[in-house]
């Protein structure tokens, strides 16, 4: 996977553009968060940089060295600082209950790893902190077959349902959990009508 993403990110142009994902931008603007925020699978940094511009203390990680390189270049061009590490979650030293929010934008994992990874990531969030997630739904599989330009995993088992998200993040109260069709215009690889899951969850106090 590292080689795949390094290949995608090695081009001069940003694969998914430099503007933040619309759902992430809308959510950060509405929630008016402060403190520490983590971006797993952050790629070229467009969402992390936006969060830094909002005044949040941003951490991010990804498999891809090229993703980190471009994310840091974007952060520098926007006069913000982000802490970006390369590696997998188990190799990084993040502490439980240390983040006020965690953002997963199009972060799709292998089917046999998804639930465990989601739960490990959820453990990093403080009580009353937020998970903000947007990903492709299982209904995107048929849309992608008609129009590959919308992107998303070609493996239906890597796609989401609202029930899966609710079960994976059982320790969170649902602020929003919906499946919608939406028109994507994000760089070269997300273009056209796609089916996505949008989730905002607030971690329950124990």
C-alpha positions in Angstrom: 0.0 0.0 0.0 2.9 2.4 0.7 4.1 2.0 -2.8 0.6 2.6 -4.2 0.2 5.9 -2.3 3.7 7.1 -2.9 3.1 6.6 -6.6 -0.2 8.5 -6.5 1.3 11.4 -4.5 4.6 11.8 -6.5 3.0 14.0 -9.1 3.4 17.8 -8.8 -0.4 18.3 -8.7 -2.3 17.3 -5.5 -4.3 14.2 -6.2 -7.4 15.4 -4.4 -6.7 19.1 -4.5 -5.6 21.5 -1.8 -8.9 22.7 -0.5 -10.4 20.9 2.5 -13.1 18.3 2.1 -16.5 20.1 2.2 -17.9 18.0 5.1 -14.8 18.4 7.2 -14.7 22.2 6.6 -18.4 22.5 7.4 -18.0 20.4 10.6 -15.0 22.3 11.9 -16.6 25.6 11.2 -19.8 24.6 13.0 -18.3 22.8 16.0 -15.7 25.6 16.7 -13.3 23.0 18.2 -10.1 23.8 20.1 -7.2 21.7 21.3 -5.6 18.6 19.7 -6.9 16.9 16.6 -5.6 13.8 14.8 -5.8 13.0 11.0 -5.0 9.3 10.3 -4.5 8.4 6.6 -4.1 12.1 5.9 -2.4 11.9 2.5 -1.3 15.3 1.1 -2.5 17.3 4.0 -5.4 19.4 2.7 -7.6 18.7 5.7 -5.0 18.9 8.3 -3.8 22.2 7.0 -7.3 23.6 7.1 -7.6 22.5 10.8 -4.3 24.2 11.6 -5.6 27.4 10.0 -8.5 27.2 12.4 -6.1 27.3 15.3 -6.1 23.6 16.2 -3.0 21.7 17.3 -2.7 19.2 14.4 -1.2 15.8 14.3 -1.4 13.5 11.2 0.0 10.3 9.9 0.0 8.2 6.7 1.9 5.3 5.0 3.3 7.6 2.4 6.5 9.6 2.6 5.4 11.5 -0.5 2.1 12.4 1.2 4.1 13.8 4.1 6.4 15.8 1.9 3.5 17.5 0.0 1.5 18.1 3.2 4.5 19.9 4.8 5.0 21.9 1.7 1.3 22.9 1.7 1.4 23.8 5.4 4.4 26.0 4.8 2.7 27.7 2.0 -0.3 28.4 4.3 2.0 29.6 7.2 0.9 26.8 9.6 2.6 23.9 11.3 1.4 20.3 11.5 3.1 17.3 13.2 3.1 14.7 10.4 4.5 11.2 11.0 4.9 8.3 8.5 3.9 4.9 9.7 1.0 2.7 10.9 -1.0 3.3 14.0 0.7 0.5 16.0 4.2 1.9 15.3 3.3 5.5 16.5 3.3 6.7 20.0 -0.1 8.3 20.4 -1.7 8.2 23.9 -5.2 7.1 24.7 -7.6 10.0 25.5 -5.2 12.6 24.1 -7.2 14.1 21.3 -10.2 16.4 21.3 -11.1 15.3 17.8 -10.1 12.7 15.3 -10.9 12.9 11.5 -11.2 10.1 9.0 -11.8 11.4 5.5 -11.9 8.5 2.9 -9.9 6.4 5.3 -10.7 2.8 4.2 -9.0 -0.2 5.7 -8.7 -3.9 4.9 -12.0 -5.6 5.9 -10.2 -7.8 8.5 -8.6 -4.8 10.1 -11.3 -2.1 10.0 -13.2 -2.7 13.2 -10.1 -3.1 15.3 -8.4 -0.1 13.8 -11.5 2.0 14.3 -11.7 1.0 18.0 -8.0 1.7 18.5 -8.4 5.1 17.0 -11.5 5.8 19.0 -9.5 5.1 22.2 -7.3 8.1 21.3 -10.2 10.5 21.7 -11.0 12.2 25.0 -14.4 11.8 26.7 -16.7 14.4 25.0 -14.3 14.5 22.1 -15.4 14.0 18.5 -15.0 11.5 15.6 -15.6 13.2 12.2 -15.8 10.6 9.4 -16.6 10.7 5.7 -16.2 7.6 3.6 -17.7 5.8 0.6 -20.7 3.6 1.2 -21.3 0.1 -0.2 -23.7 1.7 -2.7 -20.8 3.6 -4.2 -19.6 0.3 -5.7 -22.3 0.3 -8.4 -21.8 4.1 -9.0 -18.0 3.5 -9.4 -18.5 0.8 -11.9 -20.5 3.3 -14.1 -18.0 6.1 -13.4 -14.6 5.1 -12.1 -13.7 8.8 -11.9 -15.6 9.2 -8.6 -12.9 7.0 -6.9 -13.2 5.0 -3.7 -12.1 1.4 -3.1 -13.0 -1.0 -5.9 -13.5 -3.7 -3.3 -17.0 -3.6 -1.9 -15.9 -5.2 1.4 -13.8 -2.0 2.1 -16.9 0.2 1.9 -19.2 1.3 4.7 -22.8 1.1 5.9 -24.2 3.3 8.6 -24.7 0.2 10.7 -21.0 -0.7 10.5 -20.0 2.8 11.6 -22.5 2.8 14.5 -21.1 -0.6 15.6 -17.5 0.4 15.2 -17.9 3.5 17.3 -20.2 2.2 19.9 -18.7 4.4 22.6 -19.9 7.6 20.8 -23.2 9.4 20.8 -24.4 10.1 17.3 -24.5 13.7 16.3 -25.0 12.9 12.7 -24.9 9.6 10.8 -26.3 9.6 7.3 -25.8 8.1 3.8 -26.2 10.5 0.9 -25.4 10.9 -2.7 -23.2 13.9 -3.4 -21.3 15.4 -6.4 -17.5 15.2 -5.8 -15.0 17.7 -7.3 -11.8 16.9 -5.5 -8.6 17.0 -7.6 -8.1 14.3 -10.3 -9.4 11.3 -8.5 -12.8 12.2 -7.0 -15.2 13.5 -9.6 -18.8 12.7 -10.1 -21.9 11.5 -8.2 -20.8 9.3 -5.3 -22.5 7.6 -2.3 -20.9 8.5 1.0 -21.4 8.0 4.7 -21.1 11.1 7.0 -20.6 10.6 10.7 -20.1 12.9 13.6 -19.9 11.2 17.0 -19.2 12.5 20.5 -17.5 10.2 22.9 -19.5 9.2 25.9 -18.2 9.8 29.4 -17.5 6.6 31.3 
